[in-house]
């Protein structure tokens, strides 16, 4: 059976936040099927899959973000797929807003929303970085032009202003695999840049429909510690700007890393 929309969770390890993510997806005002995928099987994951009656898929082979995301995306039998991140929580109206957009914009290939940060159990809504990202996403408010390559790339040129857990992808239009990047941290940015150059409309719902958790065990933190994030962001900026501008942008971006301290 093929569904209109599916949430696919690429679980890694035994995240203490995974159950909250599942419960937020189970509590959607417009429900969609949910599946749990992993390359690190455990009794903990099996127990959650059984508790919430979720299809449970195990990928063989070494763990990797791109490989895990592509596996979850491939396992989802839906025209639209949200790669739901295990540490995050989704607003109960996320799915409803997505489905409204699907019916209104037949050529939409990417749907995303605004978000708020959760850190140490607190909601951070007035953060300067969030404000900057909202400004960078302003071109996507021109929905009549949001099928143009330039409009879709503008929110990416000064940094990736689109939060990857908030994205849903039109699998019917985009096919598989979704991730074709060789990057480890900026793979979502790289993917969006590629999709922006292809046919289709990007739609952003500027409502905070995702609660994005920042914590010490996140993959983002690990990428910062061995400087993968810095190297890959430099590579991405170099696609759009000459070296002097890249150096200036990287200086500002490194200040944003303090968010994870």
DOFI-644037 format. One line per 3 residues: number of its first residue (from 1); for each residue x, y, z of N, C-alpha, C, O. Coordinates in pm, whole numbers. Atoms other than C-alpha are relative to their C-alpha. Layout:
N
NUM) X Y Z X Y Z X Y Z X Y Z | ...
//
This chain:
261
1) 84 -120 0 0 0 0 87 124 0 185 131 75 | -77 -124 6 130 345 -88 -81 111 66 -200 129 37 | 65 -105 -76 49 636 142 31 138 -59 126 154 -135
4) -28 -137 43 27 1008 78 127 51 67 206 122 4 | -112 -54 -77 285 1077 350 41 -99 107 -44 -165 167 | -54 91 -100 510 876 581 110 71 79 191 144 22
7) -114 -42 -84 737 967 875 95 -118 13 55 -226 54 | -102 103 -13 1060 767 866 107 49 99 170 151 75 | -97 -39 -103 1282 782 1176 126 -85 -15 121 -206 7
10) -126 74 5 1648 683 1117 68 2 136 153 88 163 | -50 0 -139 1730 593 1478 143 -49 5 183 -140 -68 | -141 39 -19 2092 568 1591 26 -12 150 0 82 225
13) -24 18 -142 2193 424 1926 -132 -7 76 -237 -37 19 | 119 4 -86 1950 442 2217 -27 140 53 -2 169 170 | 25 -138 -38 1846 806 2223 -108 10 108 -216 -48 92
16) 102 -16 -104 1662 904 2543 -116 90 -46 -218 98 22 | 103 -91 50 1461 1151 2333 -89 -64 -107 -188 -5 -150 | 71 63 111 1335 902 2073 -149 -18 30 -232 5 -57
19) 140 24 -30 1013 818 2254 -82 128 -10 -197 125 -54 | 72 -128 12 917 1187 2273 -26 32 -147 -133 82 -182 | 19 -21 143 969 1212 1898 -115 -86 -51 -204 -37 -121
22) 106 90 45 750 908 1836 -137 46 48 -234 46 -28 | 129 -43 -55 477 1038 2065 -51 126 -71 -172 141 -90 | 44 -121 72 473 1374 1884 -55 -35 -138 -146 31 -187
25) 50 42 132 424 1193 1552 -131 -77 14 -219 -66 -71 | 125 71 -27 157 967 1699 -114 96 32 -230 65 7 | 102 -95 -42 -25 1275 1827 -34 105 -104 -95 206 -71
28) 29 -97 105 -52 1455 1493 -150 16 -22 -225 -81 -16 | 142 -26 26 -387 1620 1420 -44 -63 -132 -162 -94 -149 | 27 72 124 -363 1466 1072 105 -111 -10 214 -88 -62
31) -101 106 -15 -188 1131 1127 51 -54 -134 -19 -54 -235 | -61 73 110 48 957 886 73 -120 58 109 -120 176 | -76 116 -49 219 617 912 140 40 44 199 135 -7
34) -134 -23 -55 546 605 1107 77 -131 -7 23 -237 23 | -84 120 -4 832 362 1064 133 33 66 180 147 59 | -125 -15 -73 1148 310 1266 107 -81 -72 90 -201 -95
37) -110 65 71 1475 230 1087 129 20 78 144 120 149 | -127 -15 -72 1824 172 1224 108 -87 -61 79 -188 -125 | -115 85 31 2172 40 1153 67 -43 129 172 -108 127
40) -52 39 -132 2230 -6 1528 -113 -64 80 -161 -5 177 | 114 63 -67 1959 -251 1637 29 -28 147 143 -54 186 | -14 23 -144 1897 -295 2009 -134 -39 58 -238 -11 -3
43) 127 30 -68 1635 -427 2252 -81 125 28 -204 122 26 | 68 -127 -26 1555 -63 2334 -84 43 -121 -201 77 -107 | 72 -40 121 1461 18 1973 -112 -99 -33 -222 -59 -70
46) 102 101 25 1277 -309 1930 -119 18 94 -234 0 54 | 106 -21 -97 1081 -236 2247 -88 118 -34 -210 111 -20 | 79 -117 39 975 110 2128 -84 -31 -124 -200 10 -132
49) 75 36 121 874 -28 1788 -122 -84 37 -230 -65 -18 | 111 85 -43 660 -290 1960 -103 79 79 -223 63 59 | 91 -78 -84 514 -47 2213 -93 88 -83 -211 100 -52
52) 79 -93 80 396 194 1943 -45 -60 -133 -95 10 -221 | 45 73 119 323 -71 1676 58 61 -128 -15 88 -224 | -68 -60 115 580 71 1433 71 -107 -82 135 -195 -23
55) -87 86 81 730 -118 1138 147 30 35 186 146 52 | -139 -13 -47 1095 -180 1231 92 -63 -104 84 -183 -132 | -89 45 107 1364 -205 962 146 18 42 184 124 91
58) -142 -4 -37 1731 -287 1023 85 -2 -127 69 -88 -212 | -92 -7 114 1998 -184 772 131 -68 38 187 -41 144 | -129 65 -21 2305 -404 746 112 92 -48 93 170 -142
61) -114 -82 43 2645 -240 719 35 106 101 -33 122 202 | -50 -103 -91 2837 42 883 -97 118 6 -157 157 -95 | 88 -116 -17 2640 333 1024 59 124 -67 180 143 -69
64) -40 -127 60 2652 665 844 -124 83 -23 -230 28 -53 | 120 -84 9 2419 963 827 -66 -13 -136 -187 -35 -144 | 57 7 134 2373 957 449 -64 -136 -25 -175 -145 -76
67) 51 135 23 2331 580 439 -126 -27 83 -221 -88 34 | 117 21 -87 2088 578 734 -121 78 -49 -232 27 -49 | 111 -81 52 1878 862 591 -56 -60 -128 -177 -70 -144
70) 47 57 126 1863 704 247 -77 -131 22 -174 -159 -48 | 69 125 -30 1761 370 396 -141 28 53 -238 -33 8 | 131 -34 -56 1478 525 600 -91 56 -109 -210 23 -116
73) 76 -60 111 1366 726 295 -48 -109 -96 -163 -105 -141 | 35 107 92 1369 415 76 -107 -93 57 -192 -143 -16 | 96 90 -64 1170 209 329 -139 61 10 -237 -12 27
76) 129 -68 -15 892 469 345 -81 -11 -128 -41 42 -232 | 85 18 116 613 372 106 -102 113 -7 -221 93 14 | 86 -117 7 476 721 63 42 92 -113 159 93 -153
79) -33 -99 102 455 988 -203 85 111 61 171 169 -7 | -78 -98 -75 594 1227 60 62 -66 122 -1 -149 187 | -71 59 -112 850 1141 325 63 110 85 130 200 34
82) -70 -84 -98 961 1326 639 102 -88 70 66 -187 133 | -104 71 -73 1296 1202 770 4 62 139 72 162 162 | 19 -56 -134 1207 1260 1135 121 -32 87 157 -148 104
85) -120 19 -82 1509 1311 1360 -39 -41 142 -130 15 202 | 38 65 -125 1503 1107 1678 4 91 122 -63 62 221 | -13 -87 -117 1595 1393 1913 -103 113 2 -114 185 101
88) 87 -116 15 1330 1637 1792 -148 -35 20 -187 -152 17 | 144 16 -24 958 1689 1857 -75 84 -104 -36 197 -134 | 78 -65 104 699 1781 1595 -132 54 55 -203 -15 129
91) 128 -61 -38 409 2020 1652 -114 -85 -56 -101 -144 -164 | 111 88 38 75 1841 1629 -59 37 -137 -126 -46 -199 | 57 -41 129 -18 2041 1315 100 -7 -115 70 37 -226
94) -98 9 109 300 1969 1117 -58 -75 -119 -56 -24 -232 | 52 82 110 139 1693 911 -118 64 -70 -130 54 -192 | 116 -65 60 -182 1889 855 43 112 -94 -12 126 -204
97) -49 -110 84 9 2189 720 68 -53 -126 53 2 -234 | -63 62 117 215 1965 494 -106 -44 -100 -93 -15 -220 | 101 53 92 -94 1801 347 -80 111 -67 -122 97 -182
100) 65 -115 64 -259 2138 287 86 53 -115 35 86 -222 | -91 -49 103 50 2246 93 6 -97 -118 12 -53 -233 | -2 100 108 56 1919 -106 -117 21 -94 -102 13 -216
103) 121 -15 82 -298 1982 -227 -1 134 -74 -61 146 -181 | 2 -133 62 -235 2349 -306 109 16 -106 87 80 -209 | -113 -19 90 105 2325 -478 39 -135 -60 118 -209 -2
106) -19 132 62 108 2029 -715 144 -24 -44 186 -139 -58 | -139 15 44 468 2097 -824 99 11 116 220 21 92 | -88 -12 -117 607 2120 -469 86 -124 15 36 -237 9
109) -91 112 -24 914 1904 -412 57 1 141 99 -102 193 | -54 -14 -136 1028 2037 -72 -96 85 83 -136 194 42 | 81 -75 -97 816 2146 226 80 12 128 143 -84 172
112) -71 -19 -126 965 2296 539 -73 103 85 -168 166 39 | 66 -92 -92 870 2507 841 104 74 84 223 42 82 | -81 -66 -102 1008 2744 1099 15 -96 119 -53 -198 125
115) -23 87 -115 1134 2594 1425 47 81 120 87 197 107 | -59 -59 -120 1236 2673 1781 102 -99 55 93 -219 30 | -106 82 -57 1539 2543 1968 -37 -41 143 -91 38 220
118) 16 50 -136 1514 2327 2279 139 -30 55 212 -111 -2 | -132 18 -60 1822 2345 2501 -13 -4 151 -69 87 212 | 8 18 -146 1852 2217 2858 -145 10 50 -171 65 157
121) 141 1 -40 1474 2174 2869 -72 132 -20 -188 145 18 | 60 -132 20 1410 2537 2770 -24 25 -149 53 -19 -234 | 26 -42 136 1250 2675 2455 70 132 -27 54 227 50
124) -71 -122 37 1468 2935 2284 -64 52 -128 -41 -2 -236 | 76 -51 114 1248 3144 2055 53 132 -54 33 163 -172 | -46 -131 43 1416 3486 2041 146 3 -37 208 109 -38
127) -142 11 31 1762 3363 1943 33 79 -127 -43 77 -224 | -40 -83 113 1950 3596 1704 20 -83 -126 -14 -40 -236 | -23 85 115 2049 3307 1479 -132 -40 -66 -141 -45 -188
130) 131 34 56 1684 3204 1439 -58 116 -78 -120 97 -183 | 50 -118 70 1595 3560 1343 69 18 -135 5 51 -234 | -75 -11 126 1870 3567 1080 -49 -103 -100 -66 -72 -218
133) 45 105 92 1753 3237 935 -138 31 -56 -166 1 -172 | 132 -38 51 1396 3366 909 15 105 -110 -57 102 -210 | -25 -103 103 1528 3667 715 53 -65 -128 13 -26 -238
136) -56 66 118 1726 3439 484 -107 -78 -77 -96 -95 -199 | 107 74 66 1410 3241 411 -107 88 -64 -202 37 -123 | 102 -91 54 1216 3551 306 -32 -24 -148 -148 -15 -187
139) 35 23 141 1249 3474 -68 -104 -110 -19 -181 -104 -115 | 97 109 15 1045 3156 -14 -142 43 29 -237 -31 3 | 136 -52 -21 751 3371 91 -62 42 -133 -184 58 -143
142) 50 -30 134 723 3461 -278 -39 -133 -65 29 -182 -155 | 34 137 41 541 3136 -338 -27 -11 -150 -10 -118 -208 | 24 3 144 448 3231 -693 131 -13 -78 130 -51 -195
145) -131 8 64 823 3243 -769 87 -112 58 203 -128 19 | -81 96 -74 936 2959 -543 32 -126 -79 82 -224 -23 | -44 108 87 983 2728 -840 124 40 -80 176 -39 -159
148) -117 -50 72 1271 2942 -971 128 -37 75 133 -29 197 | -125 44 -61 1625 2822 -909 59 108 90 102 78 201 | -60 -107 -81 1747 3161 -784 -74 18 131 -10 30 236
151) 80 -18 -122 1461 3199 -534 27 -115 97 36 -93 218 | -24 116 -87 1524 2847 -401 142 0 56 165 -53 165 | -139 1 -46 1900 2903 -372 31 118 93 123 109 174
154) -30 -117 -83 1886 3246 -206 3 -32 150 93 18 219 | -7 32 -143 1804 3101 141 119 -87 39 140 -113 157 | -114 88 -26 2115 2882 106 134 70 -19 238 15 18
157) -125 -63 42 2373 3133 -11 79 64 113 201 80 103 | -68 -58 -116 2452 3293 325 0 -97 118 16 -56 233 | 10 104 -102 2423 2966 516 -129 -76 -22 -221 -26 -87
160) 121 80 18 2165 2690 530 -105 44 102 -95 12 220 | 103 -53 -90 1857 2859 674 -116 -97 16 -213 -66 86 | 108 98 -4 1640 2547 631 40 -114 92 142 -179 71
163) -31 102 -101 1630 2307 927 -39 -138 -52 -156 -163 -80 | 27 127 70 1663 1953 791 -107 -87 65 -181 -152 -9 | 108 83 -54 1433 1776 1045 -140 52 -35 -238 -22 -28
166) 130 -60 33 1155 2016 939 -39 -23 -145 -146 21 -188 | 23 16 143 1177 1908 574 -77 -129 -30 -53 -233 30 | 63 116 62 945 1674 388 31 4 -149 36 111 -209
169) -44 10 139 1040 1549 41 -104 -73 -85 -167 -169 -40 | 91 62 95 829 1461 -260 72 -120 -64 140 -106 -165 | -71 119 47 957 1107 -310 -46 -42 -139 34 -92 -218
172) 51 38 132 733 1047 -611 73 79 -108 105 24 -214 | -67 -84 101 901 1337 -795 151 -15 4 216 -11 -100 | -145 -2 -15 1254 1307 -656 64 -137 -16 182 -146 -49
175) -56 134 12 1299 931 -661 100 -31 110 106 39 211 | -101 42 -96 1578 752 -476 133 -18 -70 134 -44 -191 | -8 -41 -140 1833 787 -336 -21 150 14 -9 225 -83
178) 17 -143 -24 1763 1124 -178 135 69 16 162 170 -49 | -130 -60 -30 2112 1198 -44 105 -55 -96 129 -176 -101 | -106 39 93 2384 1193 -309 130 70 33 223 73 -48
181) -114 -81 -43 2635 1399 -114 109 -87 62 80 -190 122 | -111 64 -67 2979 1291 -1 36 70 129 135 33 193 | -28 -75 -122 2965 1536 290 -59 -70 121 -155 -146 109
184) 46 65 -123 2916 1428 651 -89 91 83 -187 45 140 | 81 -93 -78 2778 1743 820 -96 78 -88 -216 86 -58 | 81 -89 84 2652 1968 539 -73 -76 -110 -106 -18 -213
187) 66 78 104 2488 1685 345 -140 48 -29 -185 41 -144 | 135 -51 24 2141 1835 394 5 129 -82 -79 151 -170 | -20 -124 76 2264 2174 265 34 -35 -144 -22 24 -237
190) -40 44 133 2428 2001 -31 -121 -56 -75 -139 -27 -194 | 119 58 63 2107 1807 -101 -97 110 -44 -148 107 -156 | 92 -108 34 1892 2121 -91 51 83 -117 -27 125 -203
193) -59 -76 111 2132 2303 -323 -23 -74 -132 -55 -13 -233 | 24 80 121 2102 2017 -574 -148 5 -39 -180 23 -157 | 143 -1 30 1722 2006 -545 -48 137 -48 -141 147 -127
196) 37 -135 43 1702 2384 -587 26 21 -148 -38 104 -212 | -34 -13 142 1855 2343 -931 -84 -92 -88 -70 -90 -211 | 88 88 76 1597 2084 -1033 -141 59 -4 -170 158 62
199) 138 -47 9 1231 2129 -1124 -72 -20 133 -43 -113 207 | 80 14 -121 986 2184 -841 3 124 86 92 208 74 | 20 -118 -84 869 2437 -585 37 -31 144 3 -137 196
202) -28 8 -143 1004 2492 -232 -105 82 74 -125 200 43 | 100 -71 -79 730 2584 17 43 -2 146 72 -108 202 | -35 -13 -142 811 2713 365 -120 54 76 -172 161 44
205) 106 -43 -92 542 2737 633 69 71 116 131 7 201 | -72 -75 -102 673 3016 853 -73 0 134 -108 105 189 | 52 22 -135 525 2875 1171 93 -99 67 141 -193 3
208) -93 92 -69 738 2702 1436 -66 -134 27 -126 -155 133 | 66 130 -10 618 2346 1378 98 -112 34 64 -230 26 | -100 98 -43 938 2174 1494 71 53 124 102 172 133
211) -79 -33 -119 1114 2172 1832 133 -73 -14 141 -195 5 | -131 54 37 1482 2122 1748 90 -4 124 124 99 181 | -74 18 -124 1683 1979 2036 151 12 -24 208 -53 -112
214) -145 -16 1 2043 2091 2092 56 -65 125 14 -31 236 | -59 66 -117 2252 1867 2317 138 -54 -35 173 -62 -153 | -139 41 19 2604 1737 2362 20 -125 -79 128 -147 -133
217) -15 125 72 2538 1401 2202 -43 10 -146 -41 -91 -217 | 49 -15 137 2410 1544 1874 113 -17 -101 230 8 -70 | -99 18 107 2586 1464 1546 66 133 -35 183 136 -72
220) -57 -132 29 2633 1839 1494 119 28 90 221 78 43 | -109 -23 -96 2849 1858 1808 123 -82 -37 235 -32 -30 | -113 85 37 3064 1566 1694 72 54 -122 195 50 -129
223) -61 -54 121 3121 1724 1354 80 127 30 179 155 -37 | -73 -121 -38 3231 2048 1522 133 -35 64 233 34 41 | -119 31 -78 3486 1875 1743 117 -42 -88 232 -20 -50
226) -111 34 89 3689 1739 1450 5 93 -122 71 62 -221 | -1 -106 100 3625 2050 1235 -62 -40 -134 -42 30 -234 | 68 34 124 3422 1865 973 -99 109 -40 -112 144 -157
229) 100 -103 31 3154 2130 1003 66 119 -70 16 165 -172 | -67 -115 59 3397 2412 929 47 -26 -143 29 58 -231 | -50 33 134 3554 2237 630 -114 -9 -102 -103 40 -214
232) 109 20 95 3223 2145 475 -78 128 -26 -125 150 -137 | 69 -127 22 3060 2483 529 83 90 -92 27 160 -176 | -86 -76 92 3360 2646 360 -21 -49 -144 -29 31 -237
235) 22 56 133 3310 2409 67 -133 47 -58 -140 81 -177 | 130 -44 49 2942 2503 43 1 148 -36 -49 186 -142 | -5 -144 30 3004 2879 63 77 27 -129 46 121 -202
238) -83 -20 119 3265 2844 -212 -78 -23 -129 -34 19 -236 | 83 18 119 2989 2738 -452 -64 131 -44 -95 150 -161 | 73 -122 28 2833 3081 -428 87 126 -4 52 222 -72
241) -73 -122 -25 3106 3329 -335 150 -15 -25 203 -126 -15 | -146 3 11 3472 3422 -403 64 -15 138 -3 7 239 | -68 32 -125 3730 3340 -135 -6 111 105 -27 78 222
244) 8 -103 -106 3734 3683 43 -135 2 70 -142 23 191 | 134 3 -60 3358 3661 97 -16 -126 85 -77 -122 192 | 8 125 -76 3388 3299 211 66 16 136 12 -30 236
247) -70 -19 -127 3641 3398 479 -83 84 95 -89 56 215 | 84 -87 -83 3409 3672 605 -121 -77 54 -155 -64 171 | 117 77 -42 3107 3439 616 38 -105 105 -36 -128 201
250) -43 102 -95 3304 3169 798 28 60 137 3 -4 239 | -26 -67 -128 3408 3418 1065 -130 18 78 -133 -4 199 | 129 -16 -66 3042 3491 1140 -60 -133 40 -123 -144 146
253) 57 131 -29 2943 3128 1126 63 -64 122 -6 -131 199 | -67 62 -114 3202 3022 1381 -52 56 132 -50 -12 234 | 59 -56 -122 3045 3259 1633 -128 -77 36 -159 -93 154
256) 125 72 -23 2720 3064 1591 25 -135 67 -67 -192 127 | -29 130 -59 2896 2746 1709 -15 2 151 -34 -102 213 | 11 -10 -147 2879 2877 2067 -134 -52 49 -149 -86 166
259) 134 51 -34 2513 2768 2061 11 -143 57 -72 -184 138 | -13 139 -41 2639 2411 2116 92 -18 120 116 -132 162 | -90 12 -115 2874 2488 2406 -75 -49 123 -15 -65 230
//
